[in-house]
Amino acid sequence: MKIAYVLSTFPCISETFILREIVALEKAGIRVIIFALKSSSPGESDEAASLMQDAIYRPSPLSPDLIRDELFFLRRRPLLYLLLLFRTIRRNLLAPVMLLKSLRNFPVAAHFARVAEKMGADHIHGHFAFVPADIAATMAALLDKRFSVSAHAWDIYTQGKRRLRNRLSHASFITACTKRARDYLAGLLPEARISAVHHGLALDRFTSSPSSEPVVLAVGRLVEKKGYVPLVEACAILAGRDIEFSCVIAGEGPHRRLLERMIAKHGLDSRVRLAGKVCGEALMNLYRTASVFALPSVVAPSGDVDGLPNAILEAMAMETPVVSTDASSANEAIVDGENGFIVPAGNPEMLADRIETLLKDGTLRQKLGSNGRKTVSKHFDIDTNIKQLIQLFSESK
């Protein structure tokens, strides 16, 4: 079976779960043809670098390949082509920026479709219920194939319900990476086939090495929904209690300057470090130095909120006890007090309490960390979870 995967960016450091999924599919004998609108550095990932060699990227707007493939489908099925173009324009008339993007990407969809046809793709799959879903739907229509979509978090909660329904209503199936997201989509699309397929980890890559150093680690983009503002406030509380600790926040994003100001305001320059973008073995080393992992997600004003962050699963796989919040879907992995802690979102005092408890109690850290790895092994192993996705692809042919 050959599956055309439509992505916004490949590879993407904040979407390593997609790379893991593709690698697991290939390992299971599924040929994945990657179509991406743009590329980025593979970092330290040999797998990403290898896959990039065969990936098909969006050509320039005046590329001869783009024009040739547009004309190909216009000649083959002119009425269908014009109908699809008209539908694209109609759906985006009230959103000028989105309309321009859609008009730019429409010929890209034709180009991707032609390449997918030549390569014998059996099915089209878009990752994220946004532009990749639009392109996947157009490709499928041009090729008379079925398409599916993997929906996640921001793409579900930050766009209008009507637009979301339009994007997903014709998909043969939809996967959501959390049960919460699945239930939300089921309320919008009661007739659709929607399944919760959790992201998974290749556990052999996460060698547990519990640390006794008083290091609190957070990993993720520096954006509001990650809850780094209450995390810095919790660090100020811990410092006020004379707790010995340091905090490392790994990631980049638009909130960096805000966090720098907060760190300076609370006099935490010697305790809280913004490590910037970290990946590969350097990230594994950060996990190994941490005795507590904190990701105190909140709901952003836009409605954006975490699903089940992959960094939480990675920390659990490393046997590092996790403190998260009830804003995200972290409770689909964490049972409070058994394999981690869940605290109310936006509550730095309680967040500080839980971090302090873990820093002071090595036995508890060991218990929660060990149970956390067992949870990931049982419910979030990539080789197990990928079978569910393969079954969906097989039934959609």
N, C-alpha and C positions, 0 to 999 in steps of 0.2 A: 504494500500500500504506500502511496506517495501523498503527502499532505503539504499543501502550500501554506506556510505560516506568514501572516501579514503583521508586521511590527512597525512601530513608529521609529524606534532607534535600536540598532543592534551593532555591537553589544551595548548594554546599558548597566552601569554599575549599581543602580538602584533597582534593577530588575533581574538580578542573578537567578531568581526562581524560573524565569523563562529559559535561560541557558540550561539550567539543570533539567528542565522538562524536555527540551530538545535532545539533550544528550541521552536521557533515559529512553526517549522514543526511538532514537537511532540504535541504542543498545538492544532494544526489544525487536528490532527488525523493521521499524517504520522509517521510511525515507522522508526526511523533512527538507523542503525547499524553502529557504528563507528569503522573504521579500521585505525590504525595509526602506523607509523614507530617508533615513540618514544613518551614518555610521559614527562610531566613536572609538576611542582607544580600547584594545582588548585588555589593557593592564597586564597583570601577571598571568592571565588565564591562557594556557596553551590551547584549551578546547575552543575558546572564543576566537582566538587567532586562526585556528584551523577552519572553523565554520565560516569565518569572514571571507575566506578564499573563494567559496562557492556561492556566497550570498548575492542576491540581485538587489541593487540599490536604485533609488529614483534617479533617472537621468535628468539632465538640464532641460528646461522648458522647450528649448529649440532643438533638442536632439533629433537627428534623423530617425532613430529607432522609435522614438515616441510618435512622431508624425506618421511613420510607416504603419505602426500598429493601430493607430487611430483609424487610418484610412482602411485598413484591413477589415476591422469590425463594422465600419460604416458601410462598406460594400457588401459584406456577408449578411448582416442583419440590420439594414438601415432604420427600419421602424423601431426595433428594439433599442438600438443605440440612441436614437433621438428621444425615445420615451424615457430612458434612464437619465439622460442629460436633463430633460425637462423636469423630471422628479427631483433631481438634485437641486436645480435652481429653485423650484417651488418650496422645497423644505427649508431653504436657507434665505428666503427673500427678506425676512425681518431681522436677519443677523448678517450685516454686510461683511464683517471680517470673516465669518465662517463661510459665507458665500464665495469670497475670493479664494479661500483655501480649498474649498470643494471644487471650484472650477479649475484650479491648478492641479488638483489630484485626480480629476476625472480621467484625463488622458493617461495618467500614470497607471490607473486601474486597468485601462485597455492594454497598456504595455505589459504590465505584470500578468494579465490574463493570457496574452499571446505567448509569453515565455512559459507560463505554467502549463499551457496546452502542449507546447512543444516538448516539455519535460515529462508529460504524462501524469500530471497531478490528478488525483482521484477526488480530492476534497479541498475546500478552502477554509482556513481558520484564521480569524482575526483576534489578536490579543489586545484587550481593552475595548469597552463599548463606546468608542469614540471614533476618530478618523480611521484607524485600522479596520473597524467593523464596517464602515461605509465602503472602503475600498474592497474588502472581502465580499460584501454583498454585490457590488458592481461586477467584480471578477466572476462570481458564481453565475450571475444572470447572463453575462456574455458567453460563458462556456456551458450553460445549461447544467451546472453542477450545484450541489448543495454546499452551504456554508454554515459555519458555527462561530461562536464568539465566547471568549473567556472574559468575564467581567470581574472587576476587582473591588476598588473602594472609591477613589475620587471620581472615577468615570461613572459611578452609579449615583453618588450622593450630591454631586455638585452641578448636575445639569437637569434641565426641566424634564418632568415625567413624560410629556408628550414627545419630546425629541428622543428620549431614551426608548420609548415604545417604538417609534419609527425605525430606529436603528436596529432593533432586535426582533421585531415582529415576524420577520420572514426567515429567521435562523432555524436550521433543522434541530439544533439544540444549543443550549447556553450553559456554560459552567460558571459557577461563582466560587471564589476561593474561601468563603466562609458560609456557615449555615445562616447567619444573620443576613448576608447579602442575598443568598438564595431566597429567603423568605420575603425580603423586600421586593425582589424582582417578580416573585410569584404573585404578589399582590397587584403588580402592574400588568403582568402578562399571564393571566390565569390559564390560558390555553397552551402556553409554551412549555417545552420540555426543558426543565431547569434542574441541574444537579449541583450539589456542593462537592467540589473536588479540591481538597486541601493541597497546598503546596507541600512538597516533600524535600527531604535532605538525603544526600548520599552519606550515610552515617559513618562509613569507613574513613571519610575525610575529616571527621570531627573527633579527634583523639582527646578524651577528657583529661584534664590536668587541673583539678581544683586548686585554687590559690588561697593562701592565708594572708596575703597582703591586703591592707585596708583600702582597696581600690574599687571605686564604683565606676562602672562602664556604661555608656549609652552609645548606640550606633543607629544612625539614620540621618536623612536629610535635615538640614536646619530649617525646618518649616514649623508653622504654628501647631499643627495637629500632633506633632511628636511630643509636645509637653515639656520642652526644655526650659521654658520660663519657670513653671513650678518646680522643676528639678533644681535649677540654680537657687531658687528660694529655699528649697529643702536643704541644700548645701549650706546656705547661710544659717539656717536653724541648727544644723549639726555643728557648724563651727562655733556658734554661740554656746553650745553645750560642751565645748572642748573635746569633741570626739575626734580621734585621730583618723584621718581619711584623706584621700585625694579622689578627684573625679575626672574622668577622661570622656569627652564627647567627640565621637568620630563621625565626620560627615561635613558636607558643605551645603550652603543654601542661603536664601535671602535674609534669614534671621541672624546671620553671623554678627553683624554690627550691634544689633539689639542685645544679643547675649554678651558680647564683649563689654558693652556699657553696664549691663547688670552685674557682671563679674567684678568690674572695677568699683561699682557703687557699693557692693557688699564687702569689698576688700578681700576677694577670693582669688586674687591673681596667683597666689602660691598653692592654691588647692584645686582649682578648676581649670582644666586645659582643653581648649578647642583644638583637636588633633588634625582637622581638615579631612580630606578624602583619603580613606584607607581601604585597601582591598588585598586580596590574595593572602599570602603568608603573613604579611604585616598585620592584617586583621586577626588572623588566627593567634598571633602572638599577643595581641591586645586581650583577646578572650582569656588566654592562659594567665595573664597577670591580674585578672579581676576576681574579686571574691563576691561581688554583687553586680547584677545587671539591672539597670533601671530604664524603663521606657514608659513614662507616665502620660500616655496619650490623652488628648483633649479633643473636643469637637470645635473646629474652626468656625468663625462666623459664616463662611461660605457653605457650611454643611459638610466640609471635607473632614473625614475621620479615618483613622487606620482601620484596616481589616484585622488580620492576624499577622503582624509584622514578622518577616522572615528572620530578622535579627533575634527575636524572642526564641524562635525554634533553635537557632544556632547556639544561643547561650545555653538553652536547656540541654542541647546535645553535648555541650562542653562541661556539663554538670555545674554550671554557674547558676545559683539561685536567682530567680527573676522577680522583680517588683514591677507590676504594671497597673492599669486602671480599668474601670468598668466602662470607659468611653468606647474602647475598641472591642474587637472580638477575641481579645486575649483569653477570655474565660472558656474558649473552645479548646484551649490547650492547658490552661492553668486552673487547678482546683485550689482555692485559697487555703493556705495552711498545710497543704499536702505536697505540692510540687512547686510552690511559689506563693506569691502574695498578690492579691488584687485589692487596690484601695480606690476610694472615690476620686474621680477626675478633678483636677484643679484644687487638690487639698495637700499643699506642701507639708503641713504639720504631720499628717498621717503618713505621708510618703517618707518623711524624715524618721518617724518612729519605726517604720518597717526596715528601713535601711540600717538604722542604729541597731535594731534587734539582730539582724543578720551579721553585722560587723562584729558584734560582741559574742555571738554564739556559734562557735565552729561546728559543734555537733548538729545544730539545726541546719547550718549551711550544707553540711554533708548530706543530711537526710533529704532536704528539698532538692539539692542538686542531683543526687542519685535517682530520686523519683522522677525528676524532670527528664533525664535521659531515657528512662524506661518509657515515659509517655511518648517521647519523640520516636523511639524505636517501635512502639506498638502502633501508633496512629499516623506518623508523619514520615515514614520511610518512602523515599521516592520510587523505588522499584515496586513497592506494593501499590502506592497511590496511582502510579502511571497506568496500571492495568485497567482502572476505571475509565480513564480517558481513552485508552485504546478500544475498549468495548464500545464506547459512544461513537468513536470514529467508524468502527466496523459496522455498526447498526445504521449509520447514516449514509453509507455508500449507495 
